[in-house]
Amino acid sequence: MLKTALVSDRRYMLHVAGRAHPERPERVETMIEMAESLGRPGLIPLTPRPATPAELALCHSADYIAAVERTAALRRFDFDPDTRTSSATWKVAGLAAGGALTAIEAIIGGAAENAFALVRPPGHHAFAGRAMGFCFFNNVAIAARALIDRHGFRRVLILDWDVHHGNGTQELFYESADVMYMSIHQYPFYPGTGAFNELGAGAGAGYTVNAPLPATFGDDEYLRIFDDLLMPMARRFNPEFVLVSAGFDCHYRDPLGGMRVTEAGFLAMTRRLKRLAAECCAGRMAMILEGGYDLRALAESGRAVLEELGRAADEPIARPAAGVRAIPIIQRARYFHEPLWRFN
Ligand SMILES: [Zn+2]
């Protein structure tokens, strides 16, 4: 049984994004209750620490950090129609970034083999200088930058399975070869980015990998794309730490997404990532919660992931029998990456 740090806090409920907003406090409450009722051996509950201003500045501009801080004096501020603060947002968003940092520190310090940070607000749409899409600070990106700049890691993989493309994360690392960003997402869809030909640039050319999918793809298609595209490229990259932008809005019950991933699919994706991390980096892997707007889907998928994180890394991996609709996606992504990666 592997030790998994479970980073969460009911203070994550204090950020209110607006009346009837899908990114609501109950999301994290549901996940905390699921984890508390799980009774999984080897689960280590940890209280997140806030990110310091210098840690936020690993990915965000000073002007933007100050702009978010100023909202603490306001009852409400709208960065865009979807992305609204309440007076607690500044602190809670800093605690979400800090939750991602707490997760990687638990692994680096040896308290746990892997980690799951159940945080909100989410982060992967946040840019260096702009809030967007329910996100204020880019939690996963701050963790990646901290691993490289503060902890001496040289190669970090971010895999993003949220149904939306993580445009903020992609942009932050677009010209970096030390952070590989992979996203599997619905397309065309919010936020509009994440096409095949967004590959990275400069020193980062080839280190951004997008698998844009039409709606209605489910477990078999996702797993084929993992097996025939994402995991082989990740192995070539040979990460020293694996971070996962774990959004559960590609679940079939989700009210915003149009995908059909089930709990078994999240379990199987986690198993593949855990195998990758075991092969490349002694199992070091931290999941960071992004989206997911159906409470039951969140709890049941989160449970599947948490249970799988505890299992040994040599559990069998079954090749999906169906999912042939994924083949053209795999071929197109490989076509764009071929000159940079030379497959086979
Ligand atoms: Zn999402």
Residues whose N, C-alpha, C, O or C-beta is under 5 A from the ligand:
A	BS01	ZN	D162 V163 H164 G247 D249 G291
